[in-house]
Amino acid sequence: MQGLMLPVAVFAALPWECKCVLPALRGVRRGKSGAFKWWEGNAGPFRVRLVQTGIGIERATKATNTVLTEFPCTLVVSTGCAGGLTATLEVGALVIASEIVCGVTGSVFSVAEPVVASFAEATNGSGLKYVIGRQLCVSKPLASVAAKQQAAIRFQALAVDMESAAVMREAARRGIAFASVRAVLDPALKELPPTDGLVDPASGRVRPGSLLRQVIRGGPARWQELHELYNWVQFAQSTLTRFYGRWFASRSTPTWSSSAGQS
């Protein structure tokens, strides 16, 4: 049975983003490829390897290159949270990328239409809100409302993340189909609370000592910021978990060709 399954590699930066995918997997085993943790299991017609990359383009590049060298697959997915760049996207809204544009190099990666359709169809009858469009990948967070507005105008993108272009680049150069689906964390008209030093970029875990110091120094205002961020995470996680439960539960085996390409 396993030999008939479609192998899919899913890449996410943070532990909570990985938890959105894990509930849908069965017969899970764990492992490491170099410095990168992964989980592998069955889900519907798929054999899935879920990889935690850590934060940022450099880590995502290394993780994707390492894993794809040893896990041949038919589809690569970049997933997790994103910052909203348009005011119509609420916390938890899904962004299914038709294109990924790298804000560092200007490269544009087009997602094959059958892949986009497969993701969109998984939301049918679910009540999940989603949009399809261009997604931006940057090297540093866009925290302010002004920065998000500028990026939206310059790149004509709906949302922004920090890993997808790296994952897409590694898939594209191998001729593997790729996709990205992300849940909005911080809306376009909300500031992203500063998280410098709060999260370890390699493990994606909150540093307890840093959290305590920031709360003590920042007082009630800082606590309120972090509490709001926590609520955003919970909502985004819930949305992505529901999405993957539906997508992996597909009873039909989807078909797609290799990646649509890079320009």
WOVEN-V189046 format. One record per residue. N is the residue number from 1. SS is DSSP state (hx for helix, st for strand, lp for the rest). PHI is phi as a letter, one per 20 degrees, with the letter a starting at -180 (* if undefined). D_CENTER is the distance of its C-alpha to the mean C-alpha in Angstrom with 2 decimals. Layout:
n,ss,phi,d_center
N,SS,PHI,D_CENTER
N,SS,PHI,D_CENTER
This chain:
n,ss,phi,d_center
1,lp,*,28.80
2,hx,f,26.00
3,hx,f,27.25
4,hx,e,26.74
5,lp,e,23.06
6,st,e,20.34
7,st,f,18.37
8,st,c,14.58
9,st,d,12.30
10,st,d,8.76
11,st,d,7.04
12,st,c,5.32
13,lp,e,7.23
14,lp,d,9.06
15,hx,g,11.52
16,hx,f,10.90
17,hx,f,7.29
18,hx,f,9.17
19,hx,f,11.85
20,hx,f,10.19
21,hx,e,10.73
22,hx,g,13.93
23,lp,g,16.32
24,lp,e,16.29
25,lp,e,17.41
26,st,c,21.15
27,st,m,23.23
28,st,f,20.58
29,st,c,21.61
30,st,d,20.18
31,st,a,20.54
32,st,c,19.74
33,st,d,19.52
34,lp,m,20.97
35,lp,e,19.25
36,st,d,16.06
37,st,f,16.03
38,st,b,15.17
39,st,c,16.08
40,st,c,17.56
41,st,a,18.96
42,st,e,19.97
43,st,b,18.48
44,lp,l,20.64
45,lp,e,21.33
46,st,d,18.61
47,st,d,18.83
48,st,d,15.36
49,st,d,14.51
50,st,d,11.53
51,st,c,11.15
52,st,e,10.45
53,lp,e,10.46
54,lp,n,11.35
55,lp,e,10.74
56,lp,o,11.41
57,hx,f,12.25
58,hx,f,15.15
59,hx,f,13.72
60,hx,f,10.87
61,hx,f,13.83
62,hx,f,16.03
63,hx,f,13.87
64,hx,f,13.15
65,hx,f,16.81
66,hx,f,18.13
67,hx,f,16.56
68,hx,f,17.23
69,hx,f,20.74
70,hx,d,21.51
71,lp,c,19.43
72,lp,f,20.34
73,lp,b,18.11
74,lp,d,18.14
75,st,b,14.49
76,st,d,11.39
77,st,c,7.91
78,st,d,4.71
79,st,b,2.08
80,st,p,2.81
81,st,d,5.37
82,st,b,7.19
83,st,e,10.92
84,st,f,13.15
85,lp,d,15.62
86,lp,c,17.92
87,lp,f,20.08
88,lp,e,19.76
89,lp,e,16.19
90,lp,e,16.60
91,lp,g,14.58
92,lp,n,12.56
93,lp,f,12.83
94,st,e,10.37
95,st,d,9.68
96,st,d,10.14
97,st,f,10.55
98,st,e,14.11
99,st,b,13.94
100,st,c,12.01
101,st,d,14.47
102,st,e,14.65
103,lp,f,16.44
104,lp,e,18.12
105,lp,d,19.71
106,lp,n,19.64
107,lp,f,18.49
108,st,c,17.16
109,st,d,15.41
110,st,e,16.36
111,lp,e,14.73
112,lp,f,17.58
113,hx,g,18.83
114,hx,f,19.21
115,hx,f,15.54
116,hx,g,14.73
117,hx,f,17.67
118,hx,f,16.62
119,hx,f,13.46
120,hx,f,15.65
121,hx,f,18.47
122,lp,f,16.66
123,lp,e,16.88
124,lp,g,20.64
125,lp,m,22.80
126,lp,e,20.08
127,lp,n,20.36
128,lp,f,16.64
129,lp,e,16.37
130,st,b,14.30
131,st,c,14.80
132,st,d,14.55
133,st,r,14.78
134,st,f,14.01
135,st,c,10.99
136,st,d,11.91
137,st,c,10.75
138,lp,c,13.14
139,lp,e,14.61
140,lp,c,15.40
141,lp,f,14.25
142,lp,e,15.91
143,lp,e,17.63
144,lp,e,20.63
145,hx,f,21.22
146,hx,f,23.22
147,hx,f,20.57
148,hx,f,18.13
149,hx,f,21.09
150,hx,f,22.09
151,hx,f,18.76
152,hx,f,18.68
153,hx,f,22.21
154,hx,f,21.95
155,hx,d,18.93
156,lp,l,19.23
157,lp,d,15.54
158,lp,e,14.19
159,st,b,11.20
160,st,c,10.09
161,st,b,7.56
162,lp,c,8.86
163,lp,c,7.54
164,hx,f,6.91
165,hx,f,10.71
166,hx,f,11.61
167,hx,f,9.98
168,hx,f,11.56
169,hx,f,14.75
170,hx,f,15.33
171,hx,f,14.93
172,hx,f,17.11
173,lp,f,19.82
174,lp,d,20.20
175,lp,m,20.42
176,lp,e,17.60
177,st,f,15.93
178,st,c,12.27
179,st,b,9.77
180,st,b,6.52
181,st,c,6.06
182,st,c,4.85
183,st,d,7.67
184,st,f,9.95
185,lp,e,11.00
186,lp,d,13.91
187,lp,f,15.93
188,lp,g,17.50
189,lp,e,20.87
190,lp,c,19.99
191,lp,f,20.01
192,lp,e,17.20
193,lp,g,19.38
194,lp,f,19.97
195,lp,c,18.40
196,lp,g,20.26
197,lp,m,21.41
198,lp,e,19.99
199,st,d,16.99
200,lp,f,17.55
201,lp,f,15.14
202,lp,e,15.68
203,lp,e,15.49
204,lp,m,13.27
205,lp,e,16.21
206,st,f,18.37
207,lp,e,21.71
208,hx,g,24.38
209,hx,f,27.07
210,hx,f,25.15
211,hx,f,24.21
212,hx,f,27.90
213,hx,f,29.18
214,hx,f,27.02
215,hx,f,28.16
216,hx,f,31.75
217,hx,f,31.82
218,hx,e,29.96
219,hx,m,31.73
220,hx,g,30.99
221,hx,f,29.09
222,hx,f,26.52
223,hx,f,26.33
224,hx,f,25.74
225,hx,g,22.84
226,hx,f,21.13
227,hx,f,22.03
228,hx,f,20.44
229,hx,f,17.16
230,hx,f,17.43
231,hx,f,18.07
232,hx,f,15.03
233,hx,f,12.87
234,hx,f,15.00
235,hx,f,14.66
236,hx,f,10.88
237,hx,f,10.91
238,hx,f,13.79
239,hx,f,12.38
240,hx,f,9.37
241,hx,f,12.04
242,hx,f,14.46
243,hx,f,12.46
244,hx,f,11.96
245,hx,g,15.55
246,hx,f,16.76
247,hx,f,15.05
248,hx,f,16.13
249,lp,e,19.47
250,lp,g,20.45
251,lp,e,24.02
252,lp,d,24.18
253,lp,e,22.89
254,lp,f,20.88
255,lp,c,21.92
256,lp,b,20.37
257,lp,e,21.57
258,lp,f,20.05
259,lp,g,17.71
260,lp,f,19.24
261,st,p,19.58
262,st,c,19.31
263,lp,c,21.61
